[in-house]
Structure formats: C-alpha cells, structure tokens
C-alpha cells in the first residue's frame, strides 16, 4: 500500500505546487504589465495624488486601477499584499524536493555512474548547495559590488555557471536540474520575504503615520523585483525540463543548463522592454534562434553522447564482472533486455524515444539495482510499463520480475 500512497501524496503536493506557482508568477506578470501600462490620469485624479491610471475589462466587468505617487491619504481597512503566493510555492516546492528527491534519493537523486553518494551525503550536498548559493547571492547584494551593476551581473553569471557545473558533477541529471531550480526559486522567494515585503511594510507604516517615505527600501525592493522578473522564465523552464531526458541526461548538461537559463532570461528582457513601449524584435528573434540552434545541435550530438555513455556504463559494470552475476540477476537482465531497453537505455532503439524516458537507464545490473523499487511499481503493480506494452511483455514475465527483484 505504501508505494501507492506515496505516489498519491506526491501527486497532491505537485498539484498544489503548480497552482501556487501559477498564482505567484501570474500575479507578478500582471503587476509588471500594470506598471508599464499606466497612463497619465486626468487632473482631478492627480490632485488626489494618483500618478497613473488604467482601465480594463475582464470577466464581464470594468476595472479602474490607480497607482498613487506615494500613498492614499488614509490607509484603507483592507490592503492586499500578494506574499502567500510566493511563500506557498516555496513551501510546497521544498516539500516536493524532500518527498521525491530526498525520500527516494537512491532512484532520483543519486546516479552511481556520476558519483556513488550515500543518501545522507547526497541530501546534505543538496541542502548545503542551495544554502550556499543563496548565501553567495545575498552576500554579493549586500557587498560593495552591489553598486557596480556590470561587476554584479558578471559575478552572478559566474556563480550561476559554477553551480550548474557543480550540481551536474554530483547528482543525477534530474537531481542536478531540480537543485538548480530550487536554488533559483529559493533566491526569488527570499527576495520577497526579506526585502520586498519588509520594504513595503515600512512604506505602509510611514504613509499611515503621515511621515515622508524613505525611498531606499523601495529602491532595493525594486531591484530584487527586477531580479525575480528575469528569473521567472528560467525557473519554470528548469521545473518542466525534468520531463525531457534528452536535456538532463546529456553529457554536457551543465552547459545546456547555463545556455537555457541565459537565453530564457534574454527572452524575458524582450517582454520587459516591450512593456515599456520599446520594441526590440531582434532580442526575441535571437533568443528563439538560439533555442532552436541548441535543439538542432543537441539532436545531432545526442547519438554520439549516447554511445559514449553506454560504452562507459558497460565497461564499469564488466569490471564488477559478468561472470559474478547470479542466476537470478541473469534472468532479470534477460527480461529487461528483451522488454525494456529498447526505450530504457543510454542508446535506445525505439522509434519514438531517443533518450531514456524518465532518465531510467536499465543497461546494467547496477542500473537495475538503482531502479529496483520503481521497476516493480511500474511493471508489476501498475503494469503501465512497458509503455503501451509495446514490447509485449507476458504476464508470467511480470511475475518473474516481481519474484526475482523482491529478493535482496
Ligand atoms: C516503448 C518505450 C518503453 C518501454 C519499452 C518501457 N518503458 Fe518505461 N517508460 C517509458 C516512458 C515514455 C516513460 C515516462 C513516462 C511515465 O513515467 O509514465 C517511462 C517511465 C518508466 C519508469 C519511470 C520511473 C518513475 O519515476 O516512475 C520506470 C521505472 C520504467 N519506465 C520502467 C520500465 C520497465 C521495467 C520496462 C520493461 C519491463 C519499461 N519501462 C519499458 C517508455 C518505455
């Protein structure tokens, strides 16, 4: 029962996480759009302290939005803050990271071919990596470098690239990508939590007390908002990339990761300029062309990288010794090679899947060990593997897999 329940809970948390994320990023996109579309208001509004207004129609009604230069004369009873969208996305995301990648570290986080980590070690590296990355970002923004935009951007890019590289050197492909996503997401939420919201609180307090508003916290909040804005497209990309093994299983996945983060932020730049009335189609065209070129290059280089990966996995496993394999292991390998490795291999032969789905390679005994629980789950319990039973596994082979794999 436990594996089933585990899966259900994973589904519920993921569902919630996606909804919270949509609410967060949606609200954030909406306010950026709002800010950039405000028009000079009529004089009677200006006299009330309104610096920009806007009319919209949506869902069967008209909306009138007004942005004040400083604040309203009297604080309204109910002021909406938009912070729980960010917090709940982070909380559910963290839960998901633990639920999937840490509770099932042996399958999802650790790839012995990359680094044979123990579970505790891997989790410590994950949590430590995210904490260190966040501390470096926060440290830079509080250092003198923060006032030198070019140097700051350069440092952030270098740190980002180092983390992309570092994560891919210790974790499975999926594990590395999700950690990069979690690091960026953590930075974004922390920006809301420690700078943006406190800045706003101070502003509200000053307006309520009728004091002049100190612009410094507002400016810092704005800067963090701009960072968050550029990080939205990369972070969403990282989250969905986990469904595309041709990216995260690639031997140069860290370079791909950096390129994709860079290109998606570049595309975001186009929209930011566009909202300000500046049209620079060259940005989006070059961004899209870059993505396309990357896809073409990766598709072309995939076969070579697959062959290399298979060769190195086979040499490593033959060091363990084919001859030392037990009869039971041999039987499992034979079923798997007949029914699974057309898709689940470093060099798949299937006509649809050119990279092992889910990042699940089943070429060697070591691979099978790593995925043991998931193999039983998918081919014996839920029986949805082989995919559409394309390789026509028999019922008795499913039973054999269960019996053979259930033994230690
Ligand atoms: C025709 C291609 C194909 C064949 C053959 C195939 N699979 Fe899959 N497998 C997939 C696809 C596609 C996915 C990803 C989608 C999904 O998870 O439902 C997948 C996902 C998986 C996963 C996902 C891991 C996880 O996290 O749940 C496991 C385990 C798995 N397959 C095991 C097997 C086993 C064992 C066999 C052989 C008995 C097999 N597959 C045969 C296509 C295939």
Boltz pocket constraint, residues with backbone or C-beta under 6 A from the ligand:
constraints:
  - pocket:
      binder: B
      contacts: [[A, 335], [A, 336], [A, 339], [A, 340], [A, 341], [A, 342], [A, 343], [A, 344], [A, 350], [A, 353], [A, 357], [A, 358], [A, 360], [A, 371], [A, 374], [A, 375], [A, 378], [A, 379], [A, 385], [A, 386], [A, 387], [A, 390], [A, 391], [A, 393]]
      max_distance: 6.0
